[in-house]
Amino acid sequence: MDDERPEVLTIGRLAHRTGLPVRTLRFWSDEGAVPPVGRSAGGYRLYDAESVARVELVRTLRELGLGLDDVCRVLSGRTTVAGVADAHVAALDAQIRSLKVSRAVLSTVAKRGSTVEETALMNRLARLSAAERKQIIDEFKEEVFGGLDDPRLRDRMRAFSIELPDDPTPEQVDAWIDLAELVRDPGFRARLRTWMELNTPVPGQGRPPGASIWWARQIVQTVAEVRKGGVAPEGPAAAEVLSELFGDADRAAVLRSLEAGIEAGAEHYRRLVGRVRGQNSSPDATEELEWLARALRAADQT
């Protein structure tokens, strides 16, 4: 019989030679990836030495993640391995990005102990398209910064963007989830708008005294140094620090701006924006700002 010749293999012998299950070889054969070279008198499929090599090629391509349709196209000469590989790399990149997003969402869920509803919301926020993310930020910018009569601020906001990259890190996705929730909160928008109004110059006048706290990081650095030195905000040394920082500026205006920024969570917002952008933002200055507020209140009572 033909299937008894050494150069001809039954599907069972082909399975033995390749180490693959008969069921897998039968499926590949039915799909045209490893067609038989003939049939025995009893109707059984027969294969040859070239079939062994073909099986190894199919196995390699399948292990690389190619579907049988693509494998058959390669084997029939309708496309090349390089062409399929290039398309598959793009598909894998998209899958990897999706997996990174899933991992980031699950990590955030585990960290927060989120409910089912919160998990669903975070997943939707993380998977928004670039256009949808931009719309959220644009609406936020318009409500918080729109109409403020400050040319420098308008220019800054026009160029201001918060872009989640195409291939974000889990940390960036986690920060975007937090930021998207924050900027969609009406209460946060209202508090930040109040703070911005306190820091926007009146036409014909200079910048309000308190605005410098939020744009000049040396103020925070100075406070960090005196805190490290053990200076209490209610003591005379703190009063000297205030004089050095603000001179004869209206301390009440400075305190109003500072308290509005703390209440709004401006520092938290700034750090989230930096994390989404993948920037090495400066350390959290919340404690320094609160020290400064205490010092200003104490000075006001003396």
C-alpha positions in Angstrom: 0.0 0.0 0.0 1.1 3.6 -0.6 0.9 4.5 3.1 3.4 1.7 3.8 6.2 3.3 1.7 8.8 5.0 3.8 8.6 8.3 1.9 4.9 8.5 2.4 3.4 9.4 5.8 -0.1 8.8 7.1 -1.4 11.6 9.3 -0.5 9.5 12.4 3.1 9.2 11.3 3.2 12.9 10.4 2.0 13.6 13.9 4.7 11.4 15.4 7.4 13.1 13.2 6.3 16.7 14.1 5.1 16.1 17.7 1.8 17.7 17.0 -1.6 16.2 17.7 -3.4 14.4 14.9 -6.4 16.7 15.5 -4.3 19.8 14.9 -2.8 18.4 11.7 -6.3 17.4 10.5 -7.6 20.9 11.1 -4.7 22.5 9.3 -5.1 20.1 6.4 -8.9 20.9 6.2 -8.0 24.6 6.1 -5.5 24.1 3.3 -2.4 25.0 5.3 -1.0 21.4 5.1 -2.8 19.7 2.2 -2.2 16.0 1.7 -0.1 14.9 -1.3 -2.5 12.0 -2.0 -4.9 9.4 -0.6 -4.4 5.8 0.2 -6.6 3.1 -1.3 -8.6 3.3 1.8 -9.1 7.1 1.4 -6.7 8.1 4.1 -4.6 11.3 3.7 -1.0 10.8 2.8 1.9 13.3 3.3 5.6 13.3 2.3 8.9 14.8 3.6 8.0 18.2 2.2 4.8 18.1 4.3 7.0 17.8 7.4 8.8 21.0 6.5 5.5 22.7 5.7 4.1 21.7 9.1 7.2 23.2 10.8 6.7 26.5 8.9 3.0 26.6 9.8 3.8 25.9 13.4 6.4 28.8 13.4 4.0 31.2 11.9 1.2 30.2 14.3 3.5 30.6 17.3 4.2 34.1 16.1 0.5 34.8 16.3 -0.5 34.7 12.6 -4.0 33.4 11.8 -4.4 30.4 9.5 -5.8 32.6 6.7 -2.6 34.6 6.7 -0.5 31.4 6.9 -2.3 30.1 3.8 -1.8 33.3 1.9 1.9 33.1 2.6 2.2 29.5 1.6 0.2 30.0 -1.6 2.5 32.9 -2.6 -0.2 35.5 -2.5 1.8 37.5 0.0 5.2 37.4 1.7 6.2 36.6 5.3 7.6 40.1 5.5 4.4 41.7 4.4 2.3 39.7 6.9 4.8 40.3 9.7 4.7 44.0 9.1 0.9 44.1 9.4 1.0 41.8 12.4 3.5 44.0 14.2 1.0 46.9 13.9 -1.7 44.7 15.2 0.5 43.6 18.1 1.4 47.2 18.9 -2.3 48.0 19.1 -3.0 45.0 21.3 -0.1 45.9 23.6 -1.4 49.4 24.0 -4.8 48.0 24.8 -3.3 45.6 27.4 -1.4 48.5 29.0 -4.6 50.4 29.3 -6.3 47.4 30.8 -3.4 46.8 33.2 -3.5 50.5 34.3 -7.2 50.4 34.9 -7.1 47.2 36.9 -4.1 48.5 38.9 -6.1 51.7 39.8 -9.2 49.6 40.7 -7.1 47.4 43.0 -5.4 50.5 44.6 -8.7 52.3 45.2 -10.9 49.3 46.0 -13.3 50.6 43.4 -16.9 49.6 43.0 -18.3 48.0 39.8 -19.7 51.4 38.7 -16.4 53.2 39.4 -14.5 50.5 37.5 -16.8 50.9 34.4 -16.3 54.7 34.5 -12.5 54.5 34.8 -12.4 52.0 31.9 -14.5 54.4 29.7 -12.3 57.3 30.6 -9.1 55.4 29.9 -10.3 54.2 26.5 -11.5 57.6 25.1 -10.2 58.5 21.7 -7.8 61.4 21.3 -10.6 63.6 20.0 -12.8 62.7 23.0 -10.0 63.5 25.4 -9.4 66.8 23.7 -13.1 67.7 23.9 -13.1 67.1 27.7 -10.0 69.4 28.2 -11.3 72.0 25.8 -14.6 72.2 27.7 -12.7 72.5 30.9 -10.5 75.2 29.6 -13.4 77.3 28.3 -15.3 77.1 31.6 -12.3 77.8 33.8 -10.2 80.2 31.7 -12.7 81.6 29.1 -13.3 85.4 29.2 -10.5 86.2 31.6 -9.0 89.5 30.4 -5.3 88.6 30.4 -3.5 88.4 27.1 -0.7 86.3 28.5 -3.1 83.9 30.0 -5.1 83.6 26.7 -1.9 82.9 24.8 -0.8 80.3 27.4 -4.2 78.6 27.3 -4.3 78.6 23.5 -1.1 76.6 23.5 -2.0 74.6 26.5 -2.7 70.9 25.8 -2.9 67.7 27.8 -2.1 64.9 25.5 -2.0 61.2 26.5 0.6 59.6 24.1 -0.3 56.8 21.7 1.8 54.5 23.8 1.2 55.6 27.4 2.8 54.1 30.4 0.5 52.7 33.1 1.4 55.7 35.3 0.2 58.1 32.6 -3.1 56.2 32.1 -3.6 56.2 35.9 -3.0 60.0 36.0 -5.3 60.6 33.0 -8.2 58.7 34.8 -7.7 60.9 37.9 -7.4 64.1 35.8 -10.4 63.3 33.6 -12.5 62.7 36.7 -11.2 65.9 38.3 -11.8 68.3 35.3 -15.3 67.0 34.8 -16.2 67.8 38.4 -18.4 71.0 38.4 -17.2 71.9 41.9 -13.6 71.7 41.0 -14.2 73.9 37.9 -16.0 76.5 40.0 -13.3 76.6 42.6 -10.5 76.8 40.0 -12.4 79.6 38.2 -12.6 81.6 41.4 -8.9 81.1 42.0 -8.1 82.2 38.4 -10.2 85.3 38.8 -8.3 86.3 41.9 -5.0 85.9 39.9 -6.1 87.7 36.8 -5.0 91.3 36.5 -7.6 94.0 36.3 -7.2 95.9 33.1 -4.7 98.7 33.5 -3.3 97.2 36.7 -0.4 94.8 37.5 -0.7 91.1 38.4 -2.3 90.5 41.8 0.2 89.9 44.6 -0.9 86.3 45.3 -0.5 85.2 41.7 3.3 85.0 42.0 2.9 82.1 44.5 1.7 79.8 41.7 4.0 80.8 38.9 7.3 81.4 40.8 8.5 78.1 42.2 11.3 79.8 44.1 8.7 80.9 46.6 7.9 77.2 47.3 11.6 76.4 47.4 12.2 79.1 49.9 9.4 77.9 52.2 10.6 74.3 51.8 14.1 75.4 53.1 12.8 77.2 56.1 10.4 74.3 57.0 13.4 72.0 56.8 15.2 74.3 59.2 12.3 73.9 61.7 10.9 77.4 61.3 7.3 77.6 62.7 4.8 79.6 60.6 3.7 81.5 63.7 7.1 82.7 64.8 9.1 85.8 64.2 11.4 84.0 61.7 8.4 83.3 59.5 7.5 87.0 59.5 11.0 87.7 58.1 10.4 85.1 55.4 7.1 86.8 54.4 8.9 90.2 54.2 11.5 88.7 52.0 9.0 87.0 49.7 6.3 89.7 49.4 7.8 93.0 50.6 5.1 95.5 51.1 2.5 93.7 48.9 -1.1 93.4 50.1 -0.8 90.4 52.4 -4.6 90.0 52.6 -4.7 89.7 48.7 -1.8 87.2 48.8 -3.7 85.1 51.5 -6.9 85.2 49.5 -5.2 83.9 46.4 -3.3 81.3 48.4 -6.4 80.0 50.2 -8.4 79.9 46.9 -5.7 77.8 45.2 -5.4 75.4 48.2 -9.2 75.0 48.3 -9.4 74.4 44.5 -6.7 71.8 44.6 -4.5 73.6 42.1 -1.4 71.8 43.2 -3.0 68.4 42.7 -4.2 69.5 39.3 -0.7 70.7 38.3 0.9 67.4 39.3 -1.7 65.3 37.5 -1.1 67.3 34.3 2.6 66.7 34.6 2.1 63.0 35.2 -0.1 62.6 32.1 2.5 64.4 30.0 5.2 62.1 31.4 7.1 65.0 32.8 9.2 64.9 35.9 7.1 67.4 37.8 8.4 69.2 40.9 7.6 67.7 44.3 4.2 68.2 45.8 4.2 71.6 47.3 0.9 71.3 49.3 2.6 71.3 52.7 4.7 74.4 51.8 1.6 76.3 50.6 -0.3 75.4 53.8 2.7 76.6 55.9 2.7 79.8 54.0 -1.1 80.3 54.6 -0.6 79.7 58.3 2.2 82.2 58.4 0.1 84.8 56.6 -2.8 84.3 59.0 -0.5 84.6 62.0 1.1 87.8 60.6 -2.4 89.2 60.1 -3.2 88.7 63.8 -0.1 90.4 65.1 
